[in-house]
């Protein structure tokens, strides 16, 4: 296979006139990791919405059923062939074995997920306006949910759930953290960042594209400022508590936003109890337990940096340090020691990190 030179942003994309018969093209095989490492940068060319004029992905007979149920992923085992010479990140039409249009999807040469669906509508044009509309709709949904009444930390874009596969954007006050986990979103990085800057007006957009799953997509890790300047200290409030967030080196994008309701529940259950918080990270559950009237809270984590932030959070919220104990240790070893000491607790919070990157390691 020969590598295709990336199209210049100033050059319109014109489909090959000799490749219009989708069902009679040459079968392609194998992965193309070299292309994956060189995903074209800059503003990609929008597609015309004319799927018949585009080389694309042909599925095996009967493998279109998941797409008809609106599952947004196309696995390599479902693909009969990929026509033309697309690069990772290119948007291609997906067709069933009879040649009927199914979706527009972002192609990946290196992943077991061959393509991720952008749109089910053949007439949809995948361009900057497409991303602007999807992002604006996601932001409008968060406003309707009134999440800002509880916290200024929230997930603004949640990948496939918002029709933007491979893209996660979290808000921490005036700072946005963007995480890209697919070749398609990688291709549109700059466009997405520009739209976020326009619609959200943050002081900083920081990229944390460094998760293990990115490697499975054939993408190199990326970590750094995309727009603006990162403040010396990023802080969020949540139900009246303040938390410092390490967006550059913390876990996930800096904070476990998905545990907000569970943290609030902890406050209602902790009164007069001896609480053990395992894998406490920066102390979210611990602070809620203390504010809820816990008799004592022992918080354990292997990260000294996380525990230092946790203690800062305790101080910044004016909570009783005498009821809080912080322990830097391997949780499993610490639990054995607590058992041997005969120490017991009324309320245990056990929220471990993942132990395997994929199910294959489980």
RAVEN-V164724 format. One record per pair of residues at least 12 apart in sequence whose ideal C-beta (glycine too) atoms are under 10 Angstrom apart, sorted by the first residue. I is the first residue (numbers start at 1). J is the second residue. Records with the same first field share a line. If there is no record, write none. Layout:
I=J, J
This chain:
1=28, 29, 30, 32, 34, 35, 85, 109
2=85
3=32, 34, 35, 38, 85, 87
4=35, 40, 84, 85, 86, 87, 90
5=40, 85, 87
6=35, 38, 39, 40, 41, 42, 44, 45, 87, 89, 90, 187
7=40, 42, 44, 45, 87, 90
8=40, 42, 45
9=40, 41, 42, 43, 44, 45
10=42, 43, 45
11=45
12=45, 46, 48
13=44, 45, 46, 47, 48, 53, 54, 90, 91
14=45, 48, 53
15=47, 48, 50, 51, 52, 53, 54, 55, 56, 84
16=53, 54, 55, 83, 84, 85
17=53
19=53, 54, 55, 56, 83, 84, 85
20=52, 53, 54, 55
21=52, 83, 99
22=51, 52, 54, 55, 56, 57, 58, 81, 83, 84, 93, 95, 99, 101
23=58, 80, 81, 83, 95, 97, 98, 99
24=83, 99
25=55, 56, 58, 81, 82, 83, 84
26=81, 83, 84
27=58, 80, 81, 82, 83
28=57, 79, 80, 81, 82, 83, 84, 85, 86, 109
29=79, 81, 82
30=109
31=76, 88, 108, 109, 110, 111, 112, 114, 218
32=82, 85, 86, 87, 88, 108, 109, 110, 218
33=88, 109, 110, 218
34=109, 110
35=85, 86, 87, 88, 89, 90, 108, 109, 110, 183, 218
36=87, 88, 89, 108, 109, 110, 111, 183, 186, 217, 218, 219, 220
37=88, 109, 110, 218, 219, 220
38=87, 88, 89
39=87, 88, 89, 90, 108, 109, 183, 184, 186, 187, 189, 218, 219, 220
40=87, 88, 89, 90, 186, 187
41=89, 186, 187, 189, 190
42=187, 188, 189, 190, 191
43=127, 128, 187, 188, 190, 191, 194
44=89, 90, 91, 106, 126, 127, 128, 184, 187, 188, 190, 191
45=90, 91, 126, 127
46=91, 125, 126, 127, 128, 129, 130
47=90, 91, 92, 93, 104, 118, 119, 124, 125, 126, 127, 130
48=123, 125, 126, 127
49=93, 104, 119, 121, 122, 123, 124, 125, 126, 127
50=93, 122, 123, 125
51=92, 93, 94, 95, 100, 101, 102, 103, 104, 122, 123, 124
52=93, 95, 99, 101, 122
53=93
54=83, 84, 86, 90, 91, 92, 93, 95, 101, 104
55=82, 83, 84, 85, 86, 90, 92, 93
56=81, 82, 83, 84, 86, 90, 91, 92, 93, 94, 95, 101, 102, 103, 104, 105, 107, 115
57=74, 78, 79, 80, 81, 82, 83, 84, 86, 92, 93, 94, 95, 102, 103, 105, 107, 114, 115
58=79, 80, 81, 82, 83, 93, 94, 95, 96, 97, 98, 99
59=74, 78, 79, 80, 81, 94, 95, 96, 97, 98, 100, 102, 114
60=77, 78, 79, 80, 81, 96, 97
61=80, 96, 97, 98
62=78, 96, 97
63=75, 77, 78, 79, 80, 96, 97
64=78, 94, 95, 96, 97, 98, 100, 102, 103
65=78, 96
66=78
67=94, 96, 102, 103, 105, 115, 117, 120
68=96, 102, 103, 120
70=103, 117, 120
71=117, 160
72=103, 105, 113, 115, 116, 117, 118, 120, 159, 160, 161, 163, 165
73=105, 111, 112, 113, 114, 115, 116, 117, 160, 165
74=92, 94, 102, 103, 105, 107, 108, 113, 114, 115, 116, 117
75=111, 112, 113, 114, 115
76=108, 111, 112, 113, 114, 115
77=112, 114
78=94, 114, 115
79=94, 114, 115
80=95, 96, 97
82=107, 109, 114, 115
83=95
84=107
86=107, 108, 109, 115
87=107, 108, 109, 183, 187
88=106, 107, 108, 109, 110, 111, 182, 183, 184, 186, 187, 217, 218, 219
89=106, 107, 108, 109, 182, 183, 184, 185, 186, 187, 188, 189, 219
90=105, 106, 107, 108, 109, 115, 183, 184, 187
91=104, 105, 106, 107, 115, 118, 119, 125, 126, 127, 130, 184, 187, 188
92=104, 105, 106, 107, 114, 115, 118
93=105, 122
94=107, 114, 115, 117, 120
100=122
101=120, 121, 122, 123
102=117, 120, 122
103=115, 116, 117, 118, 119, 120, 121, 122, 124
104=117, 118, 119, 120, 121, 122, 124, 125, 126, 130
105=117, 118, 119, 120, 126, 165, 184
106=118, 126, 165, 166, 182, 183, 184, 185, 186, 187, 188
107=183, 184, 187
108=166, 182, 183, 184, 186, 217, 218, 219
109=183, 218
110=183, 215, 216, 217, 218, 219
111=182, 183, 213, 216, 217, 218, 219
112=216, 217, 358
113=165, 166, 182, 183, 216, 217
115=165, 182, 183, 184
116=159, 160, 164, 165, 166, 181, 182, 183, 184, 185, 217
117=160, 163, 165, 184
118=130, 131, 134, 163, 164, 165, 184, 185, 188
119=134, 163
120=163
126=184, 188
127=188, 191
128=188, 191, 192, 194, 195
129=195
130=163, 164, 188, 191
131=163, 164, 167, 185, 188, 191, 192, 194, 195, 196
132=191, 192, 194, 195, 198, 199
133=163, 195
134=157, 162, 163, 164, 167, 192, 195
135=156, 157, 162, 163, 164, 167, 169, 192, 195, 196, 198, 199, 200
136=195, 198, 199
137=157, 162, 163, 164
138=155, 156, 157, 158, 161, 162, 163, 164, 167, 169, 199
139=156, 157, 162, 169, 171, 196, 199, 200
141=156, 157, 158, 161, 162
142=154, 155, 156, 157, 162, 171
147=171, 257, 260
148=171
150=237, 238, 239, 240, 260, 261, 264
151=171, 172, 173, 236, 237, 238, 239, 240, 241, 243, 257, 260
152=171, 172, 173, 174, 235, 236, 237, 238
153=170, 171, 172, 173, 175, 234, 235, 236, 237, 238, 243, 245, 253, 254, 255, 257, 260
154=169, 170, 171, 172, 236, 238, 257, 260
155=168, 169, 170, 171, 177, 253, 257, 258
156=168, 169, 170, 171, 176, 177, 178, 196, 199, 200
157=169, 170, 171, 176, 178, 179, 185, 192, 196
158=170, 258
159=179, 180, 181, 182, 185
160=182
164=182, 184, 185, 188, 192
165=181, 182, 184, 185
166=179, 180, 181, 182, 183, 184, 185, 186, 188, 209, 213, 214, 217, 219
167=179, 180, 181, 182, 184, 185, 186, 188, 189, 192
168=180, 181, 185, 208, 209, 211, 252, 253
169=192, 193, 196, 200, 202, 205, 253
170=206, 208, 236, 245, 247, 252, 253, 254, 255, 257
171=196, 200, 202, 236, 253, 257
172=202, 204, 206, 231, 234, 235, 236, 243, 244, 245, 247, 253, 254, 255, 257
173=202, 203, 204, 231, 233, 234, 235, 236, 237, 245
174=200, 201, 202, 203, 204, 228, 231, 234, 235
175=202, 203, 204, 205, 206, 228, 229, 230, 231, 234, 235, 236, 245, 247, 254
176=193, 196, 197, 200, 201, 202, 203, 204, 205, 206, 207, 226, 227, 228, 247, 253
177=202, 204, 205, 206, 207, 208, 226, 234, 245, 247, 248, 250, 252, 253, 254, 255
178=192, 193, 196, 205, 206, 207, 208, 209, 222, 226, 227, 253
179=206, 207, 208, 209, 210, 211, 213, 214, 222, 252, 253
180=192, 207, 208, 209, 211, 214, 217, 219, 222
181=209, 211, 212, 213, 214, 215, 216, 217, 219
182=213, 214, 217, 219
183=217, 218, 219
184=217
185=209, 217, 219
186=209, 214, 217, 218, 219, 220, 222
189=207, 209, 222, 226
190=226, 227
192=205, 226
193=205, 207, 226, 227
194=226, 227
196=226, 227
197=226, 227, 228
201=228
202=227, 228
203=227, 228, 229, 230, 231, 234
204=225, 226, 227, 228, 229, 230, 231, 234, 247
205=225, 226, 227, 228, 230
206=223, 224, 225, 226, 227, 228, 229, 230, 234, 247, 248, 253, 254
207=221, 222, 223, 224, 225, 226, 227, 247, 253
208=221, 222, 223, 224, 247, 248, 249, 250, 252, 253, 254
209=221, 222, 223, 224
210=222, 223, 249
211=252, 253, 357
212=354, 356, 357, 358
213=357, 358
215=357
216=357, 358
223=247, 248, 249
224=248
225=247, 248
230=247, 248
231=247
233=245, 246, 312
234=246, 247, 248, 250, 254, 255
235=312, 313, 316
236=254, 255, 257
237=317
238=255, 257, 260, 263, 264, 284, 287, 288
239=260, 261, 263, 264, 267, 288, 291
240=291, 317
241=263, 264, 267, 283, 284, 287, 288, 290, 291, 313, 316, 317, 319
242=287, 312, 313, 316, 317, 318
243=255, 263, 282, 283, 284, 287, 309, 310, 312, 313, 316, 317
244=282, 283, 308, 309, 310, 312, 313, 316
245=257, 282, 309, 313
246=282, 305, 306, 309
249=303, 305, 306
250=281, 282, 303, 305, 306, 309
251=279, 281, 282, 303, 306, 353
252=281, 353
254=282
255=281, 282, 284
256=281, 282, 284, 285, 351
257=284
259=281, 284, 285, 288, 349, 351
260=284
262=284, 285, 288, 349, 351
263=284, 285, 286, 287, 288, 289, 349
264=288, 292
265=285, 288, 292
266=284, 285, 286, 287, 288, 289, 290, 291, 292, 294, 347, 349
267=285, 287, 288, 289, 290, 291, 292, 293, 294
268=288, 292, 293
269=288, 289, 292, 294, 346, 347, 349
270=285, 286, 288, 289, 290, 291, 292, 293, 294, 295, 297, 346, 347, 349
271=289, 292, 293, 294, 295, 347
272=292, 293, 294, 295, 346
273=289, 292, 293, 294, 295, 296, 297, 345, 346, 347, 348
274=294, 295, 296, 297, 298, 323, 343, 344, 345, 346, 347, 348
275=288, 289, 290, 292, 294, 295, 296, 297, 298, 299, 323, 324, 345, 346, 347, 348, 349
276=289, 296, 297, 298, 299, 300, 325, 331, 334, 335, 338, 343, 344, 345, 346, 347, 348, 349, 350
277=289, 294, 297, 298, 299, 300, 301, 310, 324, 326, 345, 347, 348, 349, 350, 351
278=298, 299, 300, 301, 331, 332, 334, 335, 348, 349, 350, 351, 352
279=299, 300, 301, 302, 303, 306, 331, 349, 350, 351, 352, 353
280=297, 298, 299, 300, 301, 303, 306, 307, 310, 326, 327, 331, 349, 351
281=299, 301, 303, 306, 307, 309, 310, 351, 353
282=299, 301, 303, 305, 306, 307, 308, 309, 310, 311, 312, 313
283=297, 299, 301, 306, 307, 309, 310, 311, 312, 313, 314, 317, 319, 324, 326
284=299, 310, 313, 349, 351
285=297, 299, 347, 349, 351
286=298, 299, 301, 310, 313, 314, 319, 323, 324, 325, 326, 349
287=299, 310, 313, 314, 316, 317, 319, 324
288=319, 349
289=319, 323, 324, 347, 349
290=314, 317, 319, 320, 321, 323, 324
291=317, 318, 319, 320
292=347
293=320, 323
294=320, 323, 324, 346, 347
295=323, 346, 347
296=322, 323, 324, 325, 345, 346
297=314, 319, 320, 323, 324, 325, 326, 345, 347, 349
298=324, 325, 326, 327, 334, 338, 343, 345, 348
299=311, 314, 324, 325, 326, 327, 328, 349
300=325, 326, 327, 328, 329, 330, 331, 332, 333, 334, 335, 338
301=326, 327, 328, 329, 330, 331, 334
302=327, 328, 329, 330, 331, 332, 333, 334, 353
303=328
304=326, 328
305=328
306=326, 328
307=326, 327, 328, 329
308=326, 328
310=324, 326
311=324, 326
314=326
331=350, 352, 353
332=352
335=348, 350
